[in-house]
Amino acid sequence: MQLKLYSRAWCSWCIDAKDYLSEKGYHFQEIDVGKDRQAYEEMKQLSAQTYVPTFVAGDKVLANFDTNQLRLAVSALGGNSHPDSCVATSKRKTASTEKSAIVRHVPGA
């Protein structure tokens, strides 16, 4: 299954997602939507939103998430047997932002 991570260079959640996937040994395609307008449009079509990071695994889309939410999504794919994959979903808070993940199924993707 192909894994894609739509991101932007300045996005701290994107950096966290890239680090997490790399540390766990997942092979994924990183797509910087800040540099590729066509990829940005593709991300919008797949996820029905404009936030990064957006993670695509086959026909599953997870958008606007934090690392704990990514951990749960990857675990649900069946490819992660790490004990820490059972961590509860949480919202990452910063001074002015709270992440609420958007999960979407894209038929035929």
ChimeraX attribute file (.defattr): number of C-alpha atoms within 10 A of each C-alpha:
attribute: neighborCount
match mode: 1-to-1
recipient: residues
	/A:1	10
	/A:2	10
	/A:3	15
	/A:4	17
	/A:5	25
	/A:6	22
	/A:7	26
	/A:8	19
	/A:9	12
	/A:10	9
	/A:11	12
	/A:12	14
	/A:13	19
	/A:14	25
	/A:15	15
	/A:16	15
	/A:17	24
	/A:18	19
	/A:19	13
	/A:20	16
	/A:21	18
	/A:22	12
	/A:23	9
	/A:24	11
	/A:25	10
	/A:26	14
	/A:27	12
	/A:28	17
	/A:29	14
	/A:30	15
	/A:31	19
	/A:32	18
	/A:33	21
	/A:34	13
	/A:35	12
	/A:36	11
	/A:37	11
	/A:38	10
	/A:39	15
	/A:40	20
	/A:41	15
	/A:42	14
	/A:43	26
	/A:44	14
	/A:45	12
	/A:46	21
	/A:47	23
	/A:48	14
	/A:49	14
	/A:50	15
	/A:51	17
	/A:52	22
	/A:53	28
	/A:54	27
	/A:55	28
	/A:56	25
	/A:57	18
	/A:58	16
	/A:59	14
	/A:60	18
	/A:61	22
	/A:62	23
	/A:63	27
	/A:64	22
	/A:65	27
	/A:66	23
	/A:67	21
	/A:68	20
	/A:69	26
	/A:70	23
	/A:71	22
	/A:72	17
	/A:73	21
	/A:74	19
	/A:75	17
	/A:76	12
	/A:77	12
	/A:78	8
	/A:79	9
	/A:80	17
	/A:81	11
	/A:82	10
	/A:83	8
	/A:84	12
	/A:85	17
	/A:86	12
	/A:87	11
	/A:88	10
	/A:89	17
	/A:90	15
	/A:91	15
	/A:92	15
	/A:93	11
	/A:94	8
	/A:95	5
	/A:96	5
	/A:97	9
	/A:98	14
	/A:99	16
	/A:100	16
	/A:101	18
	/A:102	16
	/A:103	17
	/A:104	15
	/A:105	15
	/A:106	14
	/A:107	9
	/A:108	6
	/A:109	11
